[in-house]
Amino acid sequence: MTYVIGAIAGLVIGGIVGALKNRFIWENYLYREDASGEAGALYGRMMASNVTNLITLIIVFLLRNIVPFDGIAFIIGTAVALTIMNKVLSAGQKKREDRRREA
């Protein structure tokens, strides 16, 4: 049961960090009309996004022996949730671009 609780806790932490990361790093860039011509801003945001993921996983790794549930499941759940949040953002951006082309 500690594996399940650890995985759920990891999914929650990763989901929260992923949502905040997408909100503060990507949202204002992706939803602008003129965002396509700024390669430097895109690369900077990609680097900030990857650093945020890395810092989150390092913190979770350091907490693995402190949390009262399975630490490895906690790390895996966090990594999965961070990845899922990136995919959700990509899918949302694709839908928005499709709607923009139709209009």
Stockholm file with secondary structure:
# STOCKHOLM 1.0

chainA/1-103         MTYVIGAIAGLVIGGIVGALKNRFIWENYLYREDASGEAGALYGRMMASNVTNLITLIIVFLLRNIVPFDGIAFIIGTAVALTIMNKVLSAGQKKREDRRREA
#=GR chainA/1-103 SS CHHHHHHHHHHHHHHHHHHHHIIIIIHHHHTSTTGGGCHHHHHHHHHHHHHHHHHHHHHHHHTTTTSSSCHHHHHHHHHHHHHHHHHHHHHHHHHHHHHHHHC
#=GC SS_cons         CHHHHHHHHHHHHHHHHHHHHIIIIIHHHHTSTTGGGCHHHHHHHHHHHHHHHHHHHHHHHHTTTTSSSCHHHHHHHHHHHHHHHHHHHHHHHHHHHHHHHHC
//
